[in-house]
């Protein structure tokens, strides 16, 4: 079954109180996403290049002021029947972080999680590609650098 690719921007600072989201708070959000959807992938923070105001920006419709949010971007693959739950969880995260709104993207179901454990043995051409890939991986050190490049 194909899943929906969903993106959530999670503010790293509470809305009204301006407190920073703690490591424990972030860990709690991760546990919920893992438990409800089987996992998540952190994409990174919404930082801007040096010299540019950092974070995403939006105009508060009540005050007309520009609000700057640095957020943690997270991708989640969601089963079609769990989209209502996903939306409720995003709203709950936003409520807990004192937000007035939450940015999320929900794409059409295009995500496929491929089970490779117990897969069919590769044919001769595939085996040669797998062997080459394994050699490349074996030649990398723990920092992800090629041993040939580092000496």
Secondary structure, DSSP 8 states (H G I E B T S, - for coil): --EEEEEEEEESB-SSS--B--HHHHHHHHHHHHHHHS--EEEEE----TTS--SEEEE-TTT--EEEE-EEEEEEEE-GGGHHHHHHHHHHHHHHTT-S---EEEEEEEE-----TT-----HHHHHHHHHHHHHHHTB-TTS-BHHHH-
